[in-house]
């Protein structure tokens, strides 16, 4: 059983709970510690069985012990296992293939042998599997792993600190014939007793090496040491190092853990303050300082993370489920401990008071009230799907803007800019390049045929099968879009309210279904308009508070942001796979995404048809495009301001928060009462608005494209009821998908969103381009191009490392190229396409925009 005591760090970062003590009552230093098949393994190590330690020899052990758990409260040690030979002070890393044990010291010499330890629950055996030898003997270094790729940094080549190294070695256990690879050496001093941790820096998972000790320059004595406090980051993608912020004090022989998505917490270590007095103090040594430190990889800052109940050095911490274990080790020079600690991150309290709850409740009730109000005005499907074509052009423009951005803008974009830079900003600005295409090319086609569904055009230009394929693809896209948007808002509510993410998704889904099913597209448009005002106003308030809260001048802001690369607008490399997007990727990807959305997305095209005429529809497109530019600058610079604020106040960061939750963290903790409630309500309702858009537009597509052409129902009232029924159904499905998307393991929901756009909408953009820009394209060619493009796009995430920002453009290109080629090779009887291509549009539309109203 787990015993007492249980304790927390004063600042609430960590919760420590004692586990059953190690079966060796003396304890060991330098053991291999890891977890396999949900069991903790402690193997090898060294100690002084007899005290006083200075009068006795150190003993090296081969014993191994395994701690299993039947429940959260029931643990049991298993003994009687052993390594092939005594070994201690090697490096160790958890992998899915077993616990990688690397090198070590047997009391006589340093080893280069490596092996995997695996716990076999069925047979209750500890199995050992050889791994390739290290390139050279190594001990007193440290290892880490991610994706079953193991990294070993620094250490000693023999038993003297004079042999300390700057080596960095890598072993990919996924390789059929794994072999150690030597990487760029650490640019700092040679060292041993260092920490090595893998953590994400906003762009990539990197390897962080810090602390340890080395010998003074030009010294020939291994006892003439220098405790180290420097930190270096290795980027495996570029094989490069960079110096990061130094620790507040030196740290030797310590242990650290990756916490959350971007923190590293140093749990223990010796600061070297009593190094020269250890021989004099002997058993009167007070032990190593019980103080943890936290490093944040994005803001590049260190803070004290609270006092700890124990400080065991020369033992590695290991992850066990979503918690960590610190087992045995050395609590003062020459003295081991048999204590074992289970450590978990504890979320800080972020209160959301009664006033904020009241504001949230009133706001959400008001949004439902909008749906109830418009429910009485829906007499036909034309009212339900197109608002009777009487919507004000500026409201339609706000709705297009909100449909394209909404809570994705308010949360994911600032989070992206906070974690990375401003490179994605230029992609958002590509709307200015696409707006003329939407106004002068796409819009006239849709108004000319008086479309309710955008995909009616595809049937007139190609055939019904192409229309149905496109409509089905659009429906799938928006179901996934609903999932992403709701999961973002759910993370927000879970941050600042007692609601869990799952409860938040369910609440949001139910309310969205309620007012969207009742009110139709007019309810959606007017709630979108309200959200636009609230979110833009809220963003201005947040930006002001962030910059004011740094306590620095504008000159200091710009200097720090420039130094840390947060003002980077463009990367001039050519690599399409890099997480640091190349300029050409941003431009081409941004154009592809906007073309797909403004020409092929029913949710946007549907707004074109809600205004009385083409002229006012064009104004709504221009209004949305122009509004997107200052809004994009505002939201991206909010991300930069978030970085500046938390760089100034790193103690306010919460390691349990995901990167996507950084803005909600700020709103909950830093904004005045009432304002916080309004902004959270705005984010929540904006997500609802986007979800309701998807619900309404997917119902529109299904009723218009799948029911009406086949005369499934006999009356307008029947189609109206079917529209409401499908709105309800798709709302339920979107809510279920949202529950699957609520995961703290997703690094950036913005990245997931642009991938989903590309996977589904790129092919649709290609279909419309094929129809509007060519005369030779046929129905057979279009259908083959669409299917081939869809297959290629579905394989992209699995068979290519190309950045997801390019997916939409790739989808457009493949669909267009394959469709056109097939049309040339397999000609079909050409239907009448007068007025359906760019070449005949002007003549056909010379009579002026359509003014007709259906119903």
Helices and strands as residue ranges (DSSP letters): E 6-8, E 14-19, E 32-36, E 39-43, E 46-47, G 53-55, E 59-60, E 63-69, E 75-82, E 91-95, E 98-105, E 110-120, E 125-131, E 142-146, E 149-153, G 161-163, E 168-172, E 181-182, E 195-200, E 205-210, E 213-215, E 225-227, E 231-235, E 240-244, E 252-259, E 263-270, G 275-277, H 278-281, G 282-284, E 291-296, E 301-307, E 317-320, E 323-327, E 330-332, E 335-336, E 340-345, H 354-375, H 381-386, G 387-389, H 393-404, H 406-407, I 408-413, H 414-419, H 423-429, H 431-437, I 438-442, H 443-448, H 456-461, H 464-496, H 501-550, H 554-563, H 583-600, H 602-608, H 614-648, G 650-652, G 659-661, H 662-670, H 675-702, I 703-707, G 708-710, H 716-741, H 749-773, H 779-799, G 804-806, H 807-825, H 838-844
